[in-house]
Amino acid sequence: MREMLTGGPLDVLTGDYLAELTMLILARDRLKDPSLGYARTFLRQMEECLGLARERDVKIVVNAGGLNPARLAEELRALAGRLGIEAAVAHVEGDDLLPRRAELGLPKGLLAANAYLGGFGVAACLAGGADVVVTGRVTDAALVVGPGIARFGWTPEDLDALAGAVVAGHVLECGAQATGGNYAFFREHDVTRPGFPLAELHADGSSVITKHPGTGGAVTIGTVTAQLLYETGGSHYLGPDVTARLDTVRLTGEGQDRVRIDGVRGEAPPPTLKAGLNRLGGHLNEVVFVLTGLDIEAKAALVRRQFADALPPGSRPAELRWTLARTDHPDAPTEEAASALLRLAARDPDPARVGRELGKAAVELGLAGYPGFHLTAPPGPGAPYGVFSTAHIDAKVVEHTAVLADGRRIVVPPPPVTAQAHPVDAELPEPLPAGPTRRAPIGLVAGARSGDKGGDANLGLWARSEDGWRWLAHALTVETLRELLPEAAELPVTRHLLPNLRAVNFTITGLLGEGVAARHRFDPQAKALGEWLRARHLDIPEVLL
């Protein structure tokens, strides 16, 4: 935060503190203490930087309010008073649906239920004189859309401008992911300590993505493309204020560390708001067996046979999931390099079934098991896990409210015009002429970025050249993806083409089970799914290599 405030001119500093998993963590905080439920890290940052922001007249807009934005606003006012700083603090509320669960027809047993609000509440707070705006669950892009509305006076009818701001907000939301963090071609830039991106936003909704001078990393068409593909789907990016047409996004390099985004078209938003629902799914535990040297498969099979008999009757968890990771190498120079990992994940509604008896059964195999038996760590007692799901709520029944620093409450009306989105299928480019090919990793031709949306995985790839795009669009079909990623073989897979970005974007439904907190797979947020795919081999035209 200090780097952003001191590194160059800035009008508004935004901060995205919320993720699906974060909401669950905050919900558990609130269970222990009803006065909690917000991101306490933000308060620590404000203790250091609030005075700096006020000296420079930089507005601060963050979603750190989480499940309790009103309480965070109170804490900020108290902090400003202790520091002797004049700061008008406002907040946005109305996203919390839990008190209205029964009325809205939401399921029982929820820890949190929050609608994703748009940017007009943020804008009302800024127009009312706020220096700091804290929100609960708004869309990540709303943190940028709101200041744009306040600065340029956009109305709900200014769909193209709103859509452009949504795209800029999406690029900024994950911080350094737009300046070289998690970038497929990271070796081309010094990303030891990438700076944070900023957007120069214009009245028509266009923007230039850049960063403060002297900060690390890079802003390129590639880094911006990667972030645009992160956790998105097809041509229509639905939001509470506008549906942004990702197939109209145009990226243009404007010199060192400057990428212009323009051409974005907007359509009326849908009549419903997405709501994130968090609940406890049960309890989980895991045991990781280390298998070293020869006969790895046979050792793994022995563990599974022995373990089936080791659990006492009636204590078997509802789900036992075994995964063997062949991390071993033949004739390895170190013991670690000669070892594979056999992971047992156990889940059950009853904590006792994944607790002591499970760990006891694993440990007691030690002197009667495979040669070289040991575990990566002693088994723990197990822990609760959460489940994230979504619902869609009529926007008209959600009480979106801006609460100004002086206590005035401004009700934010729902969009006057809504429409169901009708995604379009882009046309395939002309295929490359036939020619010699070579078996090689896809990553030599394409970059990738992947992530999670609840239990679904999003996986986007973009080509680095027009010819690469012509090959990628024809070669990487749904069927080919299923062959390259066997985990997806039996799952629904949706493919979207985004020609302006030279990109193919996939949604793999159900790959992540019940979401990140349930730890359904080795990479529970699909963060490295794209890098795995880039490492898979296809027959690639030699002209591209």
BELJOSUL-V303389 format. One record per residue. RES is the residue in one small letter. PHI is phi in whole degrees, 0 to 359 (* if undefined). OMEGA is omega as a letter, one per 30 degrees, with the letter a starting at -180 (999 if undefined). BURIAL is # if it has 16 or more other ideal C-beta (glycine too) atoms within 10 Angstrom, else .. Layout:
res=RES phi=PHI omega=OMEGA burial=BURIAL
res=RES phi=PHI omega=OMEGA burial=BURIAL
//
This chain:
res=m phi=* omega=l burial=#
res=r phi=298 omega=l burial=.
res=e phi=300 omega=a burial=.
res=m phi=293 omega=a burial=#
res=l phi=286 omega=a burial=#
res=t phi=254 omega=a burial=.
res=g phi=280 omega=a burial=#
res=g phi=168 omega=a burial=.
res=p phi=295 omega=a burial=.
res=l phi=206 omega=l burial=#
res=d phi=265 omega=a burial=.
res=v phi=225 omega=l burial=#
res=l phi=253 omega=a burial=#
res=t phi=252 omega=l burial=#
res=g phi=214 omega=a burial=#
res=d phi=255 omega=a burial=#
res=y phi=254 omega=a burial=#
res=l phi=246 omega=l burial=#
res=a phi=220 omega=a burial=#
res=e phi=303 omega=a burial=#
res=l phi=291 omega=l burial=#
res=t phi=301 omega=a burial=#
res=m phi=299 omega=l burial=#
res=l phi=293 omega=l burial=#
res=i phi=298 omega=l burial=#
res=l phi=294 omega=l burial=#
res=a phi=296 omega=l burial=#
res=r phi=290 omega=l burial=#
res=d phi=301 omega=a burial=#
res=r phi=294 omega=l burial=#
res=l phi=298 omega=a burial=.
res=k phi=285 omega=a burial=.
res=d phi=212 omega=a burial=.
res=p phi=300 omega=l burial=.
res=s phi=278 omega=l burial=.
res=l phi=264 omega=a burial=#
res=g phi=107 omega=l burial=#
res=y phi=239 omega=a burial=#
res=a phi=279 omega=a burial=#
res=r phi=291 omega=l burial=.
res=t phi=301 omega=a burial=.
res=f phi=297 omega=l burial=#
res=l phi=298 omega=l burial=#
res=r phi=296 omega=l burial=.
res=q phi=296 omega=a burial=#
res=m phi=293 omega=l burial=#
res=e phi=300 omega=l burial=.
res=e phi=275 omega=a burial=.
res=c phi=243 omega=a burial=#
res=l phi=299 omega=l burial=#
res=g phi=298 omega=l burial=.
res=l phi=298 omega=l burial=.
res=a phi=296 omega=a burial=#
res=r phi=291 omega=l burial=#
res=e phi=301 omega=a burial=.
res=r phi=265 omega=a burial=.
res=d phi=55 omega=l burial=.
res=v phi=262 omega=l burial=#
res=k phi=285 omega=l burial=#
res=i phi=238 omega=l burial=#
res=v phi=229 omega=a burial=#
res=v phi=221 omega=l burial=#
res=n phi=261 omega=a burial=#
res=a phi=295 omega=l burial=#
res=g phi=296 omega=l burial=#
res=g phi=52 omega=a burial=#
res=l phi=265 omega=a burial=#
res=n phi=212 omega=a burial=#
res=p phi=296 omega=l burial=#
res=a phi=297 omega=l burial=#
res=r phi=293 omega=l burial=#
res=l phi=298 omega=l burial=#
res=a phi=300 omega=l burial=#
res=e phi=298 omega=a burial=.
res=e phi=297 omega=l burial=#
res=l phi=294 omega=l burial=#
res=r phi=296 omega=l burial=.
res=a phi=295 omega=l burial=.
res=l phi=297 omega=l burial=#
res=a phi=301 omega=l burial=#
res=g phi=297 omega=l burial=.
res=r phi=296 omega=a burial=.
res=l phi=274 omega=a burial=.
res=g phi=72 omega=a burial=.
res=i phi=248 omega=l burial=#
res=e phi=280 omega=a burial=.
res=a phi=210 omega=l burial=#
res=a phi=273 omega=a burial=#
res=v phi=249 omega=l burial=#
res=a phi=238 omega=l burial=#
res=h phi=216 omega=l burial=#
res=v phi=245 omega=l burial=#
res=e phi=223 omega=a burial=#
res=g phi=114 omega=l burial=#
res=d phi=284 omega=a burial=#
res=d phi=286 omega=a burial=#
res=l phi=260 omega=a burial=#
res=l phi=300 omega=l burial=#
res=p phi=296 omega=a burial=.
res=r phi=249 omega=a burial=.
res=r phi=307 omega=a burial=.
res=a phi=295 omega=a burial=.
res=e phi=300 omega=a burial=.
res=l phi=270 omega=l burial=#
res=g phi=73 omega=l burial=.
res=l phi=275 omega=a burial=#
res=p phi=291 omega=l burial=.
res=k phi=284 omega=l burial=.
res=g phi=79 omega=a burial=.
res=l phi=278 omega=l burial=#
res=l phi=270 omega=l burial=#
res=a phi=204 omega=l burial=#
res=a phi=213 omega=a burial=#
res=n phi=224 omega=l burial=#
res=a phi=281 omega=l burial=#
res=y phi=273 omega=a burial=#
res=l phi=274 omega=a burial=#
res=g phi=262 omega=a burial=#
res=g phi=267 omega=a burial=#
res=f phi=289 omega=l burial=#
res=g phi=291 omega=l burial=#
res=v phi=301 omega=a burial=#
res=a phi=299 omega=l burial=#
res=a phi=296 omega=l burial=#
res=c phi=295 omega=l burial=#
res=l phi=294 omega=l burial=#
res=a phi=295 omega=l burial=#
res=g phi=276 omega=l burial=#
res=g phi=97 omega=a burial=.
res=a phi=290 omega=l burial=#
res=d phi=269 omega=l burial=#
res=v phi=229 omega=l burial=#
res=v phi=238 omega=l burial=#
res=v phi=245 omega=a burial=#
res=t phi=236 omega=l burial=#
res=g phi=269 omega=a burial=#
res=r phi=279 omega=l burial=#
res=v phi=249 omega=l burial=#
res=t phi=296 omega=a burial=#
res=d phi=302 omega=a burial=#
res=a phi=291 omega=a burial=#
res=a phi=299 omega=l burial=#
res=l phi=294 omega=l burial=#
res=v phi=262 omega=a burial=#
res=v phi=299 omega=a burial=#
res=g phi=302 omega=l burial=#
res=p phi=301 omega=l burial=#
res=g phi=296 omega=l burial=#
res=i phi=299 omega=a burial=#
res=a phi=295 omega=a burial=#
res=r phi=282 omega=a burial=#
res=f phi=254 omega=l burial=#
res=g phi=72 omega=l burial=.
res=w phi=299 omega=l burial=#
res=t phi=248 omega=l burial=.
res=p phi=300 omega=l burial=#
res=e phi=277 omega=a burial=.
res=d phi=276 omega=a burial=#
res=l phi=293 omega=a burial=#
res=d phi=293 omega=l burial=#
res=a phi=296 omega=l burial=#
res=l phi=299 omega=a burial=#
res=a phi=296 omega=l burial=#
res=g phi=299 omega=l burial=#
res=a phi=293 omega=l burial=#
res=v phi=300 omega=a burial=#
res=v phi=295 omega=l burial=#
res=a phi=300 omega=l burial=#
res=g phi=297 omega=l burial=#
res=h phi=294 omega=l burial=#
res=v phi=294 omega=a burial=#
res=l phi=281 omega=a burial=#
res=e phi=300 omega=a burial=#
res=c phi=256 omega=l burial=#
res=g phi=56 omega=a burial=#
res=a phi=293 omega=l burial=#
res=q phi=297 omega=l burial=#
res=a phi=265 omega=a burial=#
res=t phi=239 omega=l burial=#
res=g phi=116 omega=l burial=#
res=g phi=291 omega=l burial=#
res=n phi=57 omega=a burial=#
res=y phi=271 omega=a burial=#
res=a phi=303 omega=a burial=#
res=f phi=255 omega=a burial=.
res=f phi=298 omega=a burial=.
res=r phi=289 omega=a burial=.
res=e phi=278 omega=a burial=.
res=h phi=222 omega=l burial=#
res=d phi=276 omega=a burial=.
res=v phi=250 omega=l burial=#
res=t phi=303 omega=l burial=.
res=r phi=216 omega=a burial=.
res=p phi=294 omega=l burial=#
res=g phi=286 omega=l burial=#
res=f phi=257 omega=a burial=#
res=p phi=281 omega=l burial=#
res=l phi=222 omega=a burial=#
res=a phi=242 omega=l burial=#
res=e phi=270 omega=a burial=.
res=l phi=264 omega=a burial=#
res=h phi=248 omega=a burial=#
res=a phi=297 omega=l burial=.
res=d phi=273 omega=a burial=.
res=g phi=92 omega=l burial=#
res=s phi=289 omega=a burial=#
res=s phi=207 omega=l burial=#
res=v phi=239 omega=l burial=#
res=i phi=270 omega=a burial=#
res=t phi=210 omega=l burial=#
res=k phi=206 omega=a burial=#
res=h phi=295 omega=l burial=#
res=p phi=301 omega=l burial=.
res=g phi=84 omega=l burial=.
res=t phi=274 omega=a burial=#
res=g phi=281 omega=a burial=#
res=g phi=77 omega=a burial=#
res=a phi=202 omega=l burial=#
res=v phi=247 omega=a burial=#
res=t phi=226 omega=l burial=#
res=i phi=301 omega=l burial=#
res=g phi=294 omega=a burial=#
res=t phi=293 omega=l burial=#
res=v phi=289 omega=l burial=#
res=t phi=301 omega=a burial=#
res=a phi=303 omega=a burial=#
res=q phi=288 omega=l burial=#
res=l phi=297 omega=a burial=#
res=l phi=278 omega=a burial=#
res=y phi=289 omega=l burial=#
res=e phi=56 omega=l burial=#
res=t phi=242 omega=a burial=#
res=g phi=237 omega=a burial=#
res=g phi=263 omega=a burial=#
res=s phi=289 omega=a burial=#
res=h phi=250 omega=l burial=#
res=y phi=257 omega=a burial=#
res=l phi=283 omega=l burial=#
res=g phi=213 omega=a burial=#
res=p phi=288 omega=a burial=#
res=d phi=260 omega=a burial=#
res=v phi=194 omega=l burial=#
res=t phi=261 omega=a burial=#
res=a phi=271 omega=l burial=#
res=r phi=272 omega=a burial=#
res=l phi=293 omega=l burial=#
res=d phi=284 omega=l burial=#
res=t phi=255 omega=a burial=#
res=v phi=296 omega=l burial=#
res=r phi=238 omega=l burial=.
res=l phi=247 omega=l burial=#
res=t phi=222 omega=l burial=.
res=g phi=287 omega=l burial=.
res=e phi=237 omega=a burial=.
res=g phi=101 omega=a burial=.
res=q phi=302 omega=l burial=.
res=d phi=57 omega=l burial=#
res=r phi=221 omega=l burial=.
res=v phi=232 omega=l burial=#
res=r phi=274 omega=l burial=#
res=i phi=244 omega=l burial=#
res=d phi=210 omega=l burial=#
res=g phi=79 omega=a burial=#
res=v phi=288 omega=l burial=#
res=r phi=259 omega=l burial=#
res=g phi=240 omega=l burial=#
res=e phi=233 omega=a burial=#
res=a phi=303 omega=l burial=#
res=p phi=288 omega=l burial=#
res=p phi=290 omega=a burial=#
res=p phi=284 omega=a burial=.
res=t phi=243 omega=l burial=#
res=l phi=254 omega=l burial=#
res=k phi=290 omega=l burial=#
res=a phi=235 omega=l burial=#
res=g phi=267 omega=a burial=#
res=l phi=244 omega=l burial=#
res=n phi=240 omega=l burial=#
res=r phi=214 omega=l burial=#
res=l phi=281 omega=a burial=#
res=g phi=264 omega=a burial=#
res=g phi=144 omega=a burial=#
res=h phi=231 omega=a burial=#
res=l phi=224 omega=l burial=#
res=n phi=207 omega=l burial=#
res=e phi=214 omega=l burial=#
res=v phi=230 omega=l burial=#
res=v phi=242 omega=l burial=#
res=f phi=269 omega=l burial=#
res=v phi=260 omega=a burial=#
res=l phi=246 omega=a burial=#
res=t phi=239 omega=l burial=#
res=g phi=86 omega=a burial=.
res=l phi=274 omega=l burial=.
res=d phi=58 omega=a burial=.
res=i phi=300 omega=a burial=#
res=e phi=298 omega=a burial=.
res=a phi=292 omega=l burial=.
res=k phi=296 omega=l burial=#
res=a phi=297 omega=l burial=#
res=a phi=296 omega=l burial=.
res=l phi=296 omega=l burial=#
res=v phi=302 omega=a burial=#
res=r phi=294 omega=l burial=.
res=r phi=295 omega=a burial=.
res=q phi=294 omega=a burial=#
res=f phi=293 omega=l burial=#
res=a phi=300 omega=l burial=.
res=d phi=270 omega=a burial=.
res=a phi=279 omega=a burial=#
res=l phi=284 omega=l burial=#
res=p phi=299 omega=l burial=.
res=p phi=304 omega=l burial=.
res=g phi=82 omega=a burial=.
res=s phi=248 omega=a burial=#
res=r phi=287 omega=l burial=#
res=p phi=297 omega=a burial=#
res=a phi=298 omega=a burial=.
res=e phi=224 omega=l burial=.
res=l phi=239 omega=a burial=#
res=r phi=235 omega=a burial=#
res=w phi=256 omega=l burial=.
res=t phi=223 omega=l burial=.
res=l phi=256 omega=l burial=#
res=a phi=257 omega=a burial=.
res=r phi=279 omega=l burial=.
res=t phi=274 omega=a burial=.
res=d phi=278 omega=l burial=#
res=h phi=235 omega=l burial=.
res=p phi=292 omega=l burial=.
res=d phi=51 omega=a burial=.
res=a phi=285 omega=a burial=.
res=p phi=281 omega=l burial=.
res=t phi=230 omega=l burial=.
res=e phi=297 omega=a burial=.
res=e phi=298 omega=l burial=.
res=a phi=289 omega=l burial=.
res=a phi=267 omega=a burial=#
res=s phi=247 omega=l burial=#
res=a phi=249 omega=a burial=#
res=l phi=239 omega=l burial=#
res=l phi=252 omega=a burial=#
res=r phi=255 omega=l burial=.
res=l phi=249 omega=l burial=#
res=a phi=249 omega=a burial=#
res=a phi=238 omega=l burial=#
res=r phi=225 omega=l burial=#
res=d phi=194 omega=l burial=#
res=p phi=298 omega=a burial=.
res=d phi=268 omega=a burial=.
res=p phi=300 omega=a burial=#
res=a phi=295 omega=a burial=.
res=r phi=285 omega=l burial=#
res=v phi=243 omega=a burial=#
res=g phi=256 omega=a burial=#
res=r phi=301 omega=a burial=#
res=e phi=296 omega=l burial=#
res=l phi=295 omega=l burial=#
res=g phi=296 omega=l burial=#
res=k phi=297 omega=a burial=.
res=a phi=298 omega=a burial=#
res=a phi=291 omega=a burial=#
res=v phi=294 omega=a burial=.
res=e phi=288 omega=l burial=.
res=l phi=281 omega=a burial=#
res=g phi=307 omega=a burial=.
res=l phi=263 omega=a burial=.
res=a phi=233 omega=a burial=.
res=g phi=256 omega=a burial=#
res=y phi=290 omega=l burial=#
res=p phi=296 omega=a burial=.
res=g phi=85 omega=a burial=.
res=f phi=305 omega=l burial=#
res=h phi=197 omega=a burial=.
res=l phi=247 omega=l burial=#
res=t phi=292 omega=l burial=.
res=a phi=198 omega=l burial=.
res=p phi=298 omega=l burial=.
res=p phi=298 omega=l burial=#
res=g phi=266 omega=a burial=.
res=p phi=279 omega=a burial=.
res=g phi=90 omega=a burial=#
res=a phi=209 omega=l burial=.
res=p phi=290 omega=l burial=.
res=y phi=231 omega=a burial=#
res=g phi=255 omega=l burial=#
res=v phi=232 omega=l burial=#
res=f phi=252 omega=l burial=#
res=s phi=218 omega=a burial=#
res=t phi=232 omega=l burial=.
res=a phi=220 omega=l burial=#
res=h phi=235 omega=a burial=.
res=i phi=245 omega=l burial=#
res=d phi=306 omega=a burial=.
res=a phi=301 omega=a burial=#
res=k phi=288 omega=a burial=.
res=v phi=262 omega=l burial=.
res=v phi=269 omega=a burial=#
res=e phi=266 omega=l burial=.
res=h phi=293 omega=a burial=#
res=t phi=222 omega=l burial=#
res=a phi=263 omega=l burial=#
res=v phi=251 omega=a burial=#
res=l phi=284 omega=a burial=#
res=a phi=298 omega=a burial=#
res=d phi=271 omega=l burial=.
res=g phi=94 omega=l burial=.
res=r phi=297 omega=a burial=.
res=r phi=245 omega=a burial=.
res=i phi=243 omega=l burial=#
res=v phi=281 omega=a burial=.
res=v phi=265 omega=a burial=#
res=p phi=288 omega=l burial=.
res=p phi=291 omega=l burial=#
res=p phi=303 omega=a burial=#
res=p phi=290 omega=a burial=.
res=v phi=230 omega=l burial=.
res=t phi=231 omega=l burial=#
res=a phi=201 omega=l burial=.
res=q phi=288 omega=a burial=.
res=a phi=285 omega=l burial=#
res=h phi=234 omega=a burial=.
res=p phi=304 omega=a burial=.
res=v phi=251 omega=l burial=.
res=d phi=266 omega=l burial=.
res=a phi=288 omega=l burial=.
res=e phi=281 omega=l burial=.
res=l phi=291 omega=l burial=.
res=p phi=287 omega=l burial=#
res=e phi=297 omega=l burial=.
res=p phi=291 omega=l burial=.
res=l phi=292 omega=l burial=#
res=p phi=300 omega=l burial=.
res=a phi=298 omega=a burial=.
res=g phi=188 omega=a burial=.
res=p phi=295 omega=l burial=.
res=t phi=235 omega=l burial=.
res=r phi=221 omega=l burial=.
res=r phi=289 omega=a burial=.
res=a phi=203 omega=l burial=#
res=p phi=294 omega=l burial=.
res=i phi=301 omega=a burial=#
res=g phi=295 omega=l burial=#
res=l phi=287 omega=a burial=.
res=v phi=248 omega=a burial=#
res=a phi=226 omega=l burial=#
res=g phi=265 omega=a burial=#
res=a phi=211 omega=l burial=#
res=r phi=214 omega=a burial=#
res=s phi=222 omega=a burial=#
res=g phi=186 omega=a burial=#
res=d phi=241 omega=l burial=#
res=k phi=225 omega=a burial=#
res=g phi=63 omega=l burial=#
res=g phi=272 omega=a burial=#
res=d phi=258 omega=l burial=#
res=a phi=251 omega=l burial=#
res=n phi=250 omega=a burial=#
res=l phi=219 omega=a burial=#
res=g phi=245 omega=l burial=#
res=l phi=234 omega=l burial=#
res=w phi=228 omega=l burial=#
res=a phi=271 omega=a burial=#
res=r phi=268 omega=l burial=#
res=s phi=212 omega=l burial=.
res=e phi=295 omega=l burial=.
res=d phi=294 omega=l burial=#
res=g phi=298 omega=l burial=#
res=w phi=296 omega=l burial=#
res=r phi=299 omega=l burial=#
res=w phi=286 omega=a burial=#
res=l phi=300 omega=a burial=#
res=a phi=297 omega=a burial=#
res=h phi=269 omega=a burial=.
res=a phi=278 omega=a burial=#
res=l phi=264 omega=l burial=#
res=t phi=274 omega=l burial=.
res=v phi=300 omega=a burial=.
res=e phi=297 omega=l burial=.
res=t phi=294 omega=l burial=.
res=l phi=300 omega=a burial=#
res=r phi=297 omega=l burial=#
res=e phi=290 omega=a burial=.
res=l phi=284 omega=l burial=#
res=l phi=241 omega=a burial=#
res=p phi=304 omega=l burial=.
res=e phi=302 omega=a burial=.
res=a phi=268 omega=a burial=#
res=a phi=302 omega=a burial=.
res=e phi=254 omega=a burial=.
res=l phi=257 omega=l burial=.
res=p phi=294 omega=l burial=.
res=v phi=232 omega=l burial=#
res=t phi=246 omega=l burial=.
res=r phi=246 omega=l burial=#
res=h phi=232 omega=l burial=#
res=l phi=257 omega=l burial=#
res=l phi=232 omega=a burial=#
res=p phi=301 omega=a burial=.
res=n phi=300 omega=l burial=#
res=l phi=262 omega=a burial=#
res=r phi=53 omega=a burial=#
res=a phi=232 omega=l burial=#
res=v phi=241 omega=a burial=#
res=n phi=239 omega=a burial=#
res=f phi=244 omega=l burial=#
res=t phi=244 omega=l burial=#
res=i phi=252 omega=a burial=#
res=t phi=285 omega=l burial=.
res=g phi=85 omega=a burial=.
res=l phi=298 omega=a burial=#
res=l phi=259 omega=l burial=#
res=g phi=62 omega=a burial=#
res=e phi=263 omega=l burial=#
res=g phi=104 omega=a burial=#
res=v phi=302 omega=a burial=#
res=a phi=292 omega=l burial=#
res=a phi=277 omega=l burial=#
res=r phi=48 omega=a burial=#
res=h phi=288 omega=a burial=#
res=r phi=220 omega=a burial=#
res=f phi=306 omega=l burial=.
res=d phi=247 omega=a burial=#
res=p phi=291 omega=l burial=#
res=q phi=251 omega=l burial=#
res=a phi=58 omega=a burial=#
res=k phi=296 omega=a burial=.
res=a phi=257 omega=a burial=.
res=l phi=302 omega=l burial=#
res=g phi=296 omega=l burial=#
res=e phi=290 omega=l burial=#
res=w phi=298 omega=a burial=#
res=l phi=298 omega=l burial=#
res=r phi=297 omega=a burial=#
res=a phi=275 omega=l burial=.
res=r phi=283 omega=a burial=.
res=h phi=255 omega=l burial=.
res=l phi=225 omega=l burial=#
res=d phi=281 omega=a burial=.
res=i phi=251 omega=l burial=#
res=p phi=304 omega=a burial=#
res=e phi=299 omega=a burial=.
res=v phi=297 omega=l burial=.
res=l phi=269 omega=a burial=#
res=l phi=260 omega=999 burial=.
//
